[in-house]
Amino acid sequence: MYEKGKDLASAFVAKRLGRRELVRRMGQLGLTVAGAKLLLNQASTAALAADFDWKKHQGTKLSLLMNKHPYMDALVADLDNFKTLTGMEVSYDVFPEDVYFDKVTAALSSGSSQYDAFMTGAYQTWQYGPAGWLVDMAEFINDSELTAPNYNWEDILPNLRASTAWSGVPGAELGGEGAKQWAIPWGFELNSISYNRRIFEKAGISAPPKDLAELLEQAAKITKDVDGVYGVGVRGSRSWATIHPGYLSGFSNFGARDFEVHDGKLSAAMNSDAGKKFTQQWVEMIKQSGPRDWSTYTWYQVGTDLGAGASGMIYDADILGYFQNGGTAEAGNIAYSAFAPNPEADAPTPNVWIWSLGMNAKGEQQDAAWYFVQWASGTEHGLFGAREMDFVNPVRQSVWDDEQFRQRIAKSYPGYLEQYEASAPGSKIYFTPQPLFFNLTTEWAASLQQMVADQVPVDEGLDKLADSVNRQLKSAGLG
């Protein structure tokens, strides 16, 4: 029975057998679901090893620095397959996000070789890369001696590949001329509407909002008509993380930009007419229909309120809404919709957050670390995470095309595939890369807080913000 099961698993991996037929024949053999999964994992590992020397660094011990996240949960669940494939041992330190980036920055800036590879956001590479703390991954991707022939770099979504590559020249296009591949995309989130169907029905709303004006109208109706529920959740804390999700996605959809670039110099553009028009509506939305303590809201509070039924909808990461549809009070009630705030826009233009994998430039085992990175960002691990764990959103088109993954999402996450497919073509990083990103974007969030608190009118607040940003750019030699 076991040998026949192995043969079936190998035939499935080689695409000589369909999934339904595999399930049927495994059942005839009396194999449990867990046993069938084990055989499939073993067959996938064997297939990977067939045409590449994965054992080259057998006996090496790698050390990882990782953020506490469902992506890391999927990695841990699949790590034995990496160890079997390569013969390497892997240890890891995991920290929650509120301290994680401080840990990474401290480790890299000190020149320590303790960690070989780590999780990073794409924005962080704008600091880490030019400082000489990261390895240019292109050197490994393009080396056939170091990269398996079936790695298929082109399968990773093009906007994500470009958004994790930069020349280091302030204002230069991401993925443009002279760009270095500072990190490998691992999982990402784009920004759309996640809404509670039960609350919408209670408020007499039949469909999610099509644009920002309708969002304001629906959010106000929910706040007014549904006791104990506010209309829409968005982030509001004094942090760069308040700007990058819904706010910048809508800001960009209205045609606004953070900076203009002329002759290699940057100037603030967030106070353009388009920027003011969008921000005026954004501030009004929060005042009318946001949470009372909006200025404290981070990813966690926005998501928790949706899952608890305290908010009618959120305009934030699609995966944040995804996680609220399981194990929460409102599980089964959450649905998803693509969102283009500008009624004149042709399609959504979500800004993205990309969890990525980077390699320590001071690491002493870079070839071995690259073996880990290419496995962790490869198709087989991506399929495992998408099918068996909560590894969303996957970065590979082949994983999005996988029928088993698609059926799983379609069954339990209504509208999720549709919102993704409508949003993905326009999704990328819309920020202008520059080394003052974190300080200037945090100041932007503080300015938003003042507008919502009626401490300054929107037009005046954005003008003051632009003046301050321009002074800082000039002081740093960037403006």
Protein Blocks (a to p, Z undefined) as FASTA:
>chain_A
ZZmmmmmmmmmmnopacfklmmmmmmmnopafklmmmmmmmmmmmmmmmmocfklmgoia
cdddddddfklmmmmmmmmmmmmmnopacddddddfklmmmmmmmmmmnopakbmbdcdd
fklmmmmmmnopaccfklmmmmmklpcfklommlpcfklmmmmgcehighiaehiahiac
fbccfbdcdddddddfklmmmnopabdcfbfklmmmmmmmmmmmmghiafbdcdfbdcfk
lmmmmmmmmmmmnopafbdceehiacdfklgmklmmmmmmmmmmmmmmmcfklmlpcfkl
mmmmmmnopafbdcddfklmmmmmgoiakgojaccddddfblkbfbdcdddddddddddf
kbcblmmmmmmmmmmmmmklmmmmmmmmccdcdfbfklmmpmklmmmmmmmmghklmmmm
mmmmmgccfbdcdfklmmmmmmmmmmmmmmmnopacfklmmmmmmmmmmmmmmmnopZZ
